[in-house]
């Protein structure tokens, strides 16, 4: 299984609740293997299988839960 990693700047992440919302939403996507979100750096790092999910889907999922990537 080949995996890719993307780090996205998500300016609206400002607390632990935001981190939990973003993490849960992304972990529900097929092909997402690991999610690390930080309210300090306001970044989300996602490890995923590009055969199952792409960055466009990841970005739209973030926007769908109220945390669009910059």
DOZA-136062 format. One record per residue (C-alpha): residue number from 1; residue in one letter; x, y, z. Coordinates in steps of 0.001 Angstrom, whole numbers, plus 500000, padded with zeros to 6 digits. Layout:
<drendren><nr>NUM</nr><rest>a</rest><px>X</px><py>Y</py><pz>Z</pz></drendren>
...
% end
This chain:
<drendren><nr>1</nr><rest>x</rest><px>500000</px><py>500000</py><pz>500000</pz></drendren>
<drendren><nr>2</nr><rest>x</rest><px>501396</px><py>503326</py><pz>498914</pz></drendren>
<drendren><nr>3</nr><rest>x</rest><px>500688</px><py>506306</py><pz>501111</pz></drendren>
<drendren><nr>4</nr><rest>x</rest><px>501055</px><py>510037</py><pz>500689</pz></drendren>
<drendren><nr>5</nr><rest>x</rest><px>501209</px><py>512814</py><pz>503230</pz></drendren>
<drendren><nr>6</nr><rest>x</rest><px>499760</px><py>516301</py><pz>503033</pz></drendren>
<drendren><nr>7</nr><rest>x</rest><px>500085</px><py>519140</py><pz>505524</pz></drendren>
<drendren><nr>8</nr><rest>x</rest><px>497403</px><py>521784</py><pz>505269</pz></drendren>
<drendren><nr>9</nr><rest>x</rest><px>497135</px><py>525140</py><pz>507012</pz></drendren>
<drendren><nr>10</nr><rest>x</rest><px>493722</px><py>525408</py><pz>508679</pz></drendren>
<drendren><nr>11</nr><rest>x</rest><px>493465</px><py>528891</py><pz>510262</pz></drendren>
<drendren><nr>12</nr><rest>x</rest><px>490133</px><py>528291</py><pz>512055</pz></drendren>
<drendren><nr>13</nr><rest>x</rest><px>491525</px><py>525594</py><pz>514364</pz></drendren>
<drendren><nr>14</nr><rest>x</rest><px>491838</px><py>527317</py><pz>517735</pz></drendren>
<drendren><nr>15</nr><rest>x</rest><px>491013</px><py>524758</py><pz>520445</pz></drendren>
<drendren><nr>16</nr><rest>x</rest><px>490863</px><py>521093</py><pz>521349</pz></drendren>
<drendren><nr>17</nr><rest>x</rest><px>487253</px><py>520878</py><pz>520185</pz></drendren>
<drendren><nr>18</nr><rest>x</rest><px>488310</px><py>522062</py><pz>516733</pz></drendren>
<drendren><nr>19</nr><rest>x</rest><px>491091</px><py>519471</py><pz>516677</pz></drendren>
<drendren><nr>20</nr><rest>x</rest><px>488590</px><py>516713</py><pz>517588</pz></drendren>
<drendren><nr>21</nr><rest>x</rest><px>486069</px><py>517797</py><pz>514937</pz></drendren>
<drendren><nr>22</nr><rest>x</rest><px>488694</px><py>517928</py><pz>512181</pz></drendren>
<drendren><nr>23</nr><rest>x</rest><px>490309</px><py>514646</py><pz>513237</pz></drendren>
<drendren><nr>24</nr><rest>x</rest><px>487003</px><py>512753</py><pz>513388</pz></drendren>
<drendren><nr>25</nr><rest>x</rest><px>485825</px><py>514079</py><pz>510018</pz></drendren>
<drendren><nr>26</nr><rest>x</rest><px>489045</px><py>513124</py><pz>508246</pz></drendren>
<drendren><nr>27</nr><rest>x</rest><px>489398</px><py>509726</py><pz>509925</pz></drendren>
<drendren><nr>28</nr><rest>x</rest><px>485980</px><py>508786</py><pz>508504</pz></drendren>
<drendren><nr>29</nr><rest>x</rest><px>487257</px><py>509140</py><pz>504937</pz></drendren>
<drendren><nr>30</nr><rest>x</rest><px>488194</px><py>505840</py><pz>503258</pz></drendren>
<drendren><nr>31</nr><rest>x</rest><px>491937</px><py>505661</py><pz>502707</pz></drendren>
<drendren><nr>32</nr><rest>x</rest><px>492917</px><py>508065</py><pz>505499</pz></drendren>
<drendren><nr>33</nr><rest>x</rest><px>495457</px><py>506282</py><pz>507695</pz></drendren>
<drendren><nr>34</nr><rest>x</rest><px>496590</px><py>508979</py><pz>510117</pz></drendren>
<drendren><nr>35</nr><rest>x</rest><px>495512</px><py>512495</py><pz>511086</pz></drendren>
<drendren><nr>36</nr><rest>x</rest><px>497450</px><py>514917</py><pz>513268</pz></drendren>
<drendren><nr>37</nr><rest>x</rest><px>495786</px><py>518263</py><pz>513902</pz></drendren>
<drendren><nr>38</nr><rest>x</rest><px>497240</px><py>521076</py><pz>516011</pz></drendren>
<drendren><nr>39</nr><rest>x</rest><px>495574</px><py>524173</py><pz>517415</pz></drendren>
<drendren><nr>40</nr><rest>x</rest><px>499037</px><py>525620</py><pz>518086</pz></drendren>
<drendren><nr>41</nr><rest>x</rest><px>500402</px><py>525432</py><pz>514524</pz></drendren>
<drendren><nr>42</nr><rest>x</rest><px>496897</px><py>525568</py><pz>512964</pz></drendren>
<drendren><nr>43</nr><rest>x</rest><px>497927</px><py>522723</py><pz>510688</pz></drendren>
<drendren><nr>44</nr><rest>x</rest><px>496569</px><py>519302</py><pz>509838</pz></drendren>
<drendren><nr>45</nr><rest>x</rest><px>498850</px><py>516528</py><pz>508595</pz></drendren>
<drendren><nr>46</nr><rest>x</rest><px>497100</px><py>513669</py><pz>506855</pz></drendren>
<drendren><nr>47</nr><rest>x</rest><px>498590</px><py>510360</py><pz>505778</pz></drendren>
<drendren><nr>48</nr><rest>x</rest><px>496419</px><py>508722</py><pz>503132</pz></drendren>
<drendren><nr>49</nr><rest>x</rest><px>496189</px><py>506174</py><pz>500337</pz></drendren>
<drendren><nr>50</nr><rest>x</rest><px>495958</px><py>508166</py><pz>497075</pz></drendren>
<drendren><nr>51</nr><rest>x</rest><px>494181</px><py>505246</py><pz>495404</pz></drendren>
<drendren><nr>52</nr><rest>x</rest><px>491234</px><py>505743</py><pz>497789</pz></drendren>
<drendren><nr>53</nr><rest>x</rest><px>491134</px><py>509476</py><pz>498574</pz></drendren>
<drendren><nr>54</nr><rest>x</rest><px>492713</px><py>512647</py><pz>497186</pz></drendren>
<drendren><nr>55</nr><rest>x</rest><px>493602</px><py>516066</py><pz>498542</pz></drendren>
<drendren><nr>56</nr><rest>x</rest><px>490555</px><py>517655</py><pz>496890</pz></drendren>
<drendren><nr>57</nr><rest>x</rest><px>488248</px><py>515348</py><pz>498867</pz></drendren>
<drendren><nr>58</nr><rest>x</rest><px>490217</px><py>516038</py><pz>502046</pz></drendren>
<drendren><nr>59</nr><rest>x</rest><px>489908</px><py>519799</py><pz>501505</pz></drendren>
<drendren><nr>60</nr><rest>x</rest><px>486183</px><py>519605</py><pz>500789</pz></drendren>
<drendren><nr>61</nr><rest>x</rest><px>485652</px><py>517477</py><pz>503912</pz></drendren>
<drendren><nr>62</nr><rest>x</rest><px>487451</px><py>520099</py><pz>506013</pz></drendren>
<drendren><nr>63</nr><rest>x</rest><px>485352</px><py>522877</py><pz>504486</pz></drendren>
<drendren><nr>64</nr><rest>x</rest><px>482209</px><py>520811</py><pz>505067</pz></drendren>
<drendren><nr>65</nr><rest>x</rest><px>482805</px><py>520716</py><pz>508825</pz></drendren>
<drendren><nr>66</nr><rest>x</rest><px>483598</px><py>524456</py><pz>508956</pz></drendren>
<drendren><nr>67</nr><rest>x</rest><px>487402</px><py>524363</py><pz>508789</pz></drendren>
<drendren><nr>68</nr><rest>x</rest><px>488490</px><py>525259</py><pz>505242</pz></drendren>
<drendren><nr>69</nr><rest>x</rest><px>492176</px><py>524837</py><pz>504467</pz></drendren>
<drendren><nr>70</nr><rest>x</rest><px>494005</px><py>527990</py><pz>503441</pz></drendren>
% end
